[in-house]
Amino acid sequence: MAIWLNQDSKVIVQGMTGTEGSKHTARMLRAGTRVVGGVNVRKAGRSVDFDGMVLPVFGTVAEAMAETGADVTVVFVPPRFTKGAVVEAIDAAIPLAVIITEGIPVHDSTWFWAHASAKGNQTRIIGPNCPGIASPGKSNAGIIPADITTPGRIGLVSKSGTLTYQMMYELRDLGFSTAVGIGGDPVIGTTHIDALQAFQDDPDTDAIVMIGEIGGDAEERAAAYIEQHITKPVVGYVAGFTAPEGKTMGHAGAIVSGSAGTAQAKKEALEKVGVRVGKTPTETARLLREAFATVSG
C-alpha cells in the first residue's frame, strides 16, 4: 500500500502547458505516473505530445475529472494565479491537490486553506511550496526524483524538499512506502500530524522518518501527537541548528524568535516522547535503520 497516492491514481496537471509544468509532466510520466491530462483555460481542446503519450488539455478541473476520472491534481501555476487554480480544484472536489508553486502570498494560502475547510475538507492539500508526494514504484506527483530510491516500508514526511531527496537516497536500499514533502511555508495544507497518522494506519509502513526545521511549533505539536497516537517507530531530523536568531533561512516559515521555534527546542520535544533525533541526515538514516531492524525482524 501507500498513502494518498498509488498506482491507480489518475493525475492531471494544472499548468501542464507551461515550462515547468511540461518538464515535470514528462518526468512524472517516465516514473510511471498515470497522468491523464492538463488544465489551461486558454488552451482547452488542444493536446500535448509527451514522447508518444498524447494528453488532452481541458478548460477546467471539473471538466478534466468528468472526462478522465482524475483524482489528483498537481499545480504548476505562477504564484499570482495559484489561489484561483486551487480554489477551482477544491470546488471540483478533487480528492488530492499537490501545490508545487513557491512564492504564494500567505494571505492566498490562508484563503484557499479556509475554503477547503468550508467545503468539508473534501480536497486534501499538500503544499504549497513543496516537492510533492511519491510512492516509489507506484506513482509520483510533483518534482521528487523518481530514481533515487526504491519501494519499501518506510514512511517519510518532510518540510524540506532537498532533505526529502537526501533521506530517500540514504535509505534507498530499504525503500519507501510513500514520501510526502509538505512544504515549509507558514500556512500549509497537510501537516506532519496528518502524515504521521496516515503512516500509522498504513499496514505496509513499518517505520517513519520525520524531517522538520526551525520556525513555528509544528514539530512540537507533532511530538505531542506521537506520544498519544503513534505506536510505530519514529526517528527525526531538525534542520537549522546553526541558524542565527531572527533570520529567515530558506522557507518563509523558517524563522526563529527567541526560544520559540529553535532546532534545540524541537529536538528536545521529540526526544521527550521517545523519538530519536539525528544531528545530521546521515545519522538520522542510521537511527532509522536501527529502528527498522527492531520491527522488520
N, C-alpha and C positions, 0 to 999 in steps of 0.2 A: 504494500500500500504506500501511499504518500499523502501529505496533507494539502488540500485545496487545489492541487494541480496533478493530473495524472495522464496516462496515455490516451484516455478518452476525451480529454478536454479539447474543446474547439475554440480556437483563438482568433480574434480579429485585432487589427492594429489601427488605432486612431492616429492618423498622420503617416500612414504607410507609404504615401507617395512623396514624402519629404526625404531629405538627405539621410537623416539619422533613422527615420522610420524604415526606409527602404533597405538601408545597410543591415539593420538588425533583424528585419523580417527575413532577409536571406540567411542570416546566421541561425535564426530560430528554425527555419525550415531544414537547414543542414543538420540541426540537432535532433530532428525527428518530430518537432512540434507540429501539431495539426493546425496550421494557420489556414483559415478558410476565407479570408477576405480582409479588406481595409475599409476605412471610413474617411471620406473627404467630400463635403457637400459640393465643392466646386468641381470635382472630377467624378461625380456619380455617374455610373453607367459605363465607365471605362474599365479596362483591365490592365494588369501589370504582369509581365512575364519574368519569373524568377527561375532562370535556367530550366525552362520547360514546364515549370509549375505556374500556370496562369491563374491569377487570383483576381476576383472581381472587386470593384470599388463601389461602395454603397454611399448613399447620401446621409444616412443616419444610423445610429447604433441599433435602434429598434428594427429598421429595415434589414440590417445585416443579421440580426438574431432571427428574424422571421424567415429569412431565406436560407440560412446556413445552420441554424441551431446553435450558434455560438454561445458559450457560457463564460468566456474570459475575454476581456479587452486589455490590450497593452497600449498605454497612452504616450505617444511621442509627439506632443503638440507644444509649440512655443509657449512660454510662461503666460503671456498675456491672453492666450486663448484656452488655457488649460481648465480654468474654472468652468467655462461653458461646456467643454468636452466631457468633463467628469460629471457635471450635472445631467447632461444628456444620457450618459451611461447609467446613472442612478435612476433617472426617470424611466429608462427602459427595463430596469430591474435585472440587469445582468448580474450574475452571482459574484463575479470577481473582477475588480478593476485594478490593474497594476500601473501605477503612475511613475514613469521614469523621469519625467521632466524635473530639472532643478531650477532654482531661482523663482519659484512661485511665491507671490506675496503671502505672508502668513494670514492676512485677512481672508484671502481667497481660499486657502486650505481650511481655515476655520469654517468658512461659509459652506463649502461642499461637504465637510465632515458633519456639520449640523444638519444639512439637507439629507444626507444618508440616514442619520438618526431619525429624522422626522418621517422618513419613508419606511421606518421599521427595520433598518439595517438589512435590507434585502441584498444590498451590494456590499461585499467585503472590499475595503480599500487597502491596498498595500502601497506604501509611499505617502507622499511624493518624495522626490529626490532619492530614489533608491535603485539598486541594481536589478530588482525583480525577484522572481521565485523560480527555482529549478528543482525538478525531481529527476535526478540523473537516470538515463535510460528510458525515461518516460516522456517528459516534456520540459520545455524551457521557455519561460515567458519573461523577457527582459533582456538584459545585457550581460548576464553571468556567462563566462566562457563555458562551453559545453564539454571541453576535452581535458579539463584539469582534475577530474575526479571520476569516481565510479559509483554505481548503485551500491547501497549498503544499508546499515541500520542505525546510522547516527542522524539526529536532527540538529539543524543549525539555525539560530536566529541571531541576526546581527544588525547593529546600527550602521556599520561601516561597510561600504562596497569592497574596497581593496582588502580589508581584513577578512571579509567573506571569502574572497578568492584564495587568500593565503591559507586560511584554515581548511578549505576544501582540498587544496593541494597537499598540505601537510598530512592530511588523513586520507589521501586518495586510495591507499591500499585497503582501508576498512570500508570506505564508501558511505554514501548518504542516502537516507530516505527522501528528505527534502531539505533544501537550504532556502531560507527566507531572509532577504535583505529588506528591513523595514524602513530604512532611511533615518537620517539624523536631524531632520527639521524639528522646530519646536512643536508643531502640530502634525501628527501623522495619523493614519487610519489604524492599521493593525499594530499592536504593541508586543513587547516581549511576552507579556502575560497571555495574550491571545495565542501566540505560537507555542508557548510552554504547555498550555492546556491541550492544544491540538496534538502535540507530540506525546503527551501523557496518554491521550485517548487512542493513539495510533498503535496497533499491535505489532507493527513492523519497525517501530523505532525503539531501540533499547537504551540509548543514552543521548544526552542533549548537550550541545555547546551553546553558550550564550555570550555574545560579544556586545559590550557596551562601551560607552565613552563618557568623558566628562560632560557636565552640564545637566541641569534638571534633576529629577528624582526617579526616573523610570526604573533604574536598576534597584534602588532601594524598595520600590513598590513590588518589583518582581521578586526580590528576596523574601518579602513578607508573604507573597503568594506561594512561593516554592515551599515555604515552611508549612503552610496549611494544606496544600493541594497536590504537590508533585512528589511522587514516590520514586521515579526513575532517577538515576544518577545525572547530576548537572555539574558541569565544570564551566568556569567563566574566565573572561579576559576583559579588562577595562583599559581602554586606550586613553592616554593623556596624563600619565604620572608626572611628566616633566613640563606640562603646560604652565605658562606664567598666569598668575591670578588676574582675572579681569579681561583676558584676551579671548577672542573667538578663535577657535582652532579648526578650520575646515568647515564643518557644518554650522548652519545658523543656530542650531541648538546647543552647540558645544561651547558653552561659556560658564565659567566658574565665578561665583560671587561669595566671598568669604569662605566658610567651610562647606557651604551647600554645593553639591554637585561635584566635589573633588573625587579624583580617582581613588584616593585612600579611603574616603568615607564609603564609597560604593563597594570597594573590596572588603571592608570590614563588615558591612551589612550582609554581603553574600556569604562570607566565611562564617558569620554568626549562625547561619541556618544550614551549615554543612556543605556549602558549595565551595569546592576547591578552586582558587583563582590563581592563574599563572601570571608571572611577571612579564612574560613575553609570549607571543603567539606560539612559538615552538615549545615552550614549557607547558603552555595550555594544551597543546596537542598531546604531549606526553602524559599529562594528567588524565586526559580523556582516554587514552589507551589503557591506562591503569583501571579507570572506572569501567570501561567497556569489558575488560577481561573478567571482571567480577560478575557481570550479568550474562555474558555470552558463553561462559564455560571454557 
